[in-house]
Amino acid sequence: MVRRYGAPPAGRGTGKPTPVLELVPIQAVSPAAVEALLDAAFGSDRHGRTAYRLREGVKPIAGMSLAAVIGDELVGSIQCWPVSLARDEGGAVPMILVGPIAVSPAHQDIGIGRALTRAAIARAEGVEGGDALMLIGDPAFFGRFFGFTAERTGAWRLPGPFDAHRLLALGAGVPNAAGLVGPRVSADAA
Ligand SMILES: CC(C)(COP(=O)(O)OP(=O)(O)OC[C@H]1O[C@@H](n2cnc3c(N)ncnc32)[C@H](O)[C@@H]1OP(=O)(O)O)[C@@H](O)C(=O)NCCC(=O)NCCS
């Protein structure tokens, strides 16, 4: 079992080998530990963010939601969610919301965020909506390392405020169409 984020590390100074970074299914860690990590990375007012409106009523996609652990310490997490673009011209396009991605402040800048994002993207293949990944985030990170762009998102609307240059997407199936992004409530996300 992975220990609660913020608790003192076990085994340090015991002469055991230094634990290495591992990515595991997020179900392997306690939900409370993930929530504490997200509070540390984003602040406890994070629930007001527009991205949270996109995932109301849906479960995270289990195969794309991961925890980064070092030994029994939770140091990072990524969750992905089924969403869709309800096109103004008709029809809904399945997509996947990537994030939140969080790395504990003490472990940032050593590649964990990139490893989590890379692993989630790799796991999108074959998942419904997996050819149309989207997120609200920094182009300087998600564009630079993974190729997310705002090229096709200009006519998308979200259920809350957002900066247009931070609404990013990746994949051959990203719809270049006007419409409203929302939770894909009919999705079987288990
Ligand atoms: C953004 C975040 C996930 C990156 O994880 P990380 O493990 O620190 O990043 P990595 O070590 O994999 O990558 C580091 C590189 O990314 C850059 N980087 C990190 N965060 C960045 C950001 N928000 N914007 C631009 N570049 C960023 C670093 O400068 C570094 O670049 P360099 O190698 O040229 O010095 C992490 O900083 C975090 O949890 N931040 C708070 C929550 C957040 O903003 N999440 C993203 C939105 S969903």
The ligand as an ORCA input file, in Angstrom:
! r2SCAN-3c Opt
* xyz 0 1
  C       3.417     20.921    -14.480
  C       3.986     19.719    -13.718
  C       2.995     18.544    -13.809
  C       5.304     19.311    -14.422
  O       5.817     18.171    -13.786
  P       7.376     18.040    -13.476
  O       7.619     16.652    -13.043
  O       7.796     19.131    -12.565
  O       8.020     18.325    -14.928
  P       9.195     17.521    -15.630
  O      10.310     17.352    -14.651
  O       8.675     16.308    -16.296
  O       9.621     18.535    -16.763
  C      10.384     19.640    -16.413
  C      10.477     20.583    -17.580
  O       9.178     21.123    -17.823
  C       9.194     22.521    -17.617
  N       7.932     22.889    -16.981
  C       7.402     22.394    -15.839
  N       6.222     22.969    -15.607
  C       6.006     23.846    -16.602
  C       4.958     24.750    -16.894
  N       3.872     24.856    -16.122
  N       5.077     25.486    -18.013
  C       6.166     25.376    -18.820
  N       7.182     24.532    -18.588
  C       7.103     23.790    -17.483
  C      10.391     22.771    -16.728
  O      10.872     24.081    -16.874
  C      11.373     21.761    -17.254
  O      11.955     22.197    -18.452
  P      13.566     22.081    -18.669
  O      13.851     20.610    -18.698
  O      13.818     22.778    -19.959
  O      14.171     22.760    -17.480
  C       4.307     20.049    -12.243
  O       5.195     21.142    -12.205
  C       3.087     20.380    -11.397
  O       2.499     19.502    -10.765
  N       2.698     21.669    -11.365
  C       1.533     22.105    -10.603
  C       0.261     21.559    -11.211
  C       0.108     21.891    -12.693
  O       0.285     23.037    -13.108
  N      -0.225     20.857    -13.516
  C      -0.334     20.987    -14.962
  C      -1.682     21.409    -15.413
  S      -2.827     20.039    -15.500
*
